[in-house]
C-alpha cells in the first residue's frame, strides 16, 4: 500500500501510480508518498524545487521526512542541469541539491516527468517487499556524542531506523535498557509494535538471567 498526500491529486502521478500499485489518499504530516512505514518520498517538480529554495520550504520539509522516516527520498521531476527554474539560477539549484544529499543525507532521485516518477515510486514499493538476508549496510559513520552513538547502535537492530531508534532511546534511556527490555515493553513503544519487538528480541540471542551475588570468600 502506497499512501499519497491529498495535495498530490493536482498531479497525474497518483493516477499513473494506481495502475501499478495499491494507492490510498490521506493527509500526510510529512512528505508526499509513504511506502509502508519505511520509505518517505518528498516529490517536487523542477519549478517547485526552485521555489521551495526561495521561500524556505525545502529544508523544513526535508527535516520532517528525515525525522519520521527510516529511509527518506527526494524525487525531483524534470530538472535540467544548467537551466534556471522559476527565476532561480542554476548555481543556487545545484547548491541546494548538494545540501540535500551532503548535509541532510537524503538521496535524490531524478525523473524526466510524471510517468517516470510513478514508475520510480512503484519500484521503491516493489523493492521494499523483497527480502535481503544480510540486511543493508550502514555507512561508515562513527558518531562521537553519547546520544548519537546510542542511536547509531540502535539502528543496527532489525527494523529499527532513525525514528524508531529515537523512540526507543527516549523510552528506555540507554542501549543497555533497550536490550534488556522484554517483548511487551518494546512493543508498547511508539512505532515499534509486536513484529519489530520480536525481531529485536530474536536478534539479541538468549537472555541471561542475573546470577546471585557471590558470598564472601573463605
N, C-alpha and C positions, 0 to 999 in steps of 0.2 A: 504494500500500500504506500503510495506517494502522497503526502499531504501537501496541498497547494494553498498559498495565501490567497484570500479572496481578491486582493488587488491585482493579481495576475490575470484575472478574467479579461483585462483590457488587451492582453496579447493573445496570439494564436498558439503559444507554447502549450498551455494546458489541453487544448483541443487536440493538438497533434500528439501530445503525450498519452492521452486517453486511448489512442489506437494501439499503444504499445504496452501499457501497464494500467493497473488499477489506480484511480485518482480520486481524492476526496478533498473538497474545498473546506477550509476553515480559516479562522483568523489566527495567524501565527504571530507570536510576540517577537519573533526574530526571523530573518531570512525570508525567502520566497518559496523554497521547496524543502521538504524534510523527507528523507528516505529512512524509514524505520525510526529508531531512536539514536541513530549513529551519525548519519551524514546530513548536514545542513548546507543549503546552497543559497547564496545571495546572487541573483541574476540581474545583470544590467546591460542595456543597450550601450553602444559606444557613446551616444549623446548623453544618456543618463549618467554614465560613469563620469563623464567630464563635468556635468552639472553638480554631481554629488561631491566633487572635489571642492568646487567653489562654495557651496552652501554648507559644507562640513558634515553632510550626512554619511559619507563613505566610511570614515573611520569609526563613527558611532555604531553604524550597522555591523561593521566587521567585528567590533568588540563584543557585541551581543551574540552574534553567531559563534564566535570563538569561545565565549563563556559557556554557552548552553549546549554545544555540540562537540562530540568526540572528534569528528573529522569535518571541519568546516571547509567549504569550497567557494571560490568566487568564479562565476561564469560571466564572461564579458563577450557580448554579441556584436559582431560587425565592426570591430575596432580595426582600423587600418594603420599599420606602422608608418609614422612620419606625417600623418594627416591630423590636422586640428579637428576638434569636435566641439560644437556648441560654443564657438569663440574661445575655446581653451587651447592654447598652443600645445604642440606635441611634446615639448620638453617637460611641461607640467604633468601631462598624462603619463609619460614614461616614468617620471619621478614617483607618481602615485602608485604605479604598478610595482615598482621596486619596493616601496614601503609596504604594500600589501603582502608581498612574498617574503621580504627580508626582515621587516620589523614585526609584523603581525604573524608571520609564519603560516599564512593561508595560501594554499596552492591556487593558481589561476588557470582556468580552462578558457580557451578562446574558441568561439564558434562563428561561422560565417553568417548565420541568421537563425530564425526561429525553428526551422526544420532541424538543423543540426543541434540546436540547443535541446530540443525534445529528445533527440537520439542520445545525446550525452547523458541526460538525466535518467533516461530509461536504462542506459548501460550501467550507470552507477548503481541503480537498484538491482540489476541482474547480478553484478559482480559482488554486491554486498551479500547476496544469498548464497554465494559459494563458500565452501569450507577450505580454509588453508591450514593444514595440520600444524605447521610451525609458527602460525600467527604472523604478525607483521613486525618488522624490525624498527625499534625506535632509534632515532638519530643519536649520534654520539654526544649528546648534551650532558654535561656534568654540572648541575647547579651547586652553588656553594651555600646559600642560605638554608636554614633548617627547614622552613616550610616548603620551599621549592624542592629540596631533596626528598622530603616526605611525599610530596605529590608525585614526583618522578618515580619513586619506588612503588607507590600505589598503582600508578598507571601500567606497571608491569603485570598486574593481576588480570586474569581473563575477563573481558567485557568491561573493563574499567578505563575510561578516558578522562580527560580533564575535569568535566563536570562531576562525574561520579567520584573521582578521587577527592575533589574538594569537599563533597558532601560527607564522605567517609571520615576525612580528617577533622571536619568541623564537629561531627557527631562524637567521635571517639578520642580525639585529641592527640593521637600518635599512631605510627605504623604498628608498633607493638600491640596496642589495644585493638586495632582493627584485626590483626592476625589472630588475636586471642578470642575474638567475639564469636558467639555461636550463630548458627544459621538464621534463627528468628531475629536476633538483634541486627544482623546485617540486612536482612530483607526489609526491616522497618525503616531503613534509611531512605530518604527521598531519592528516587531514581534508580534504586538498586533492584528490589524485587526478589522473589524467591529463586528465579533461574540464575541470576548473576550471583546471588548469595551461595547457592550450591556449588557453582563453578569456583568461587573463591575458596570455599571450604575444601573442595577436592584438590585444588592446586597447592594447598599448604601441607598435604600429606597427613599422616596420623597425628592426632592431637595428643600432646604429652600431658599427663596429669602431674600436679605439683607434688613432689615427694615430701614426706615428713622431714622436718628439720632434724639433723643428726644430734644425738645426745653428746654430752661431754666426753672427751677421751679419757680412757682409764689411765 
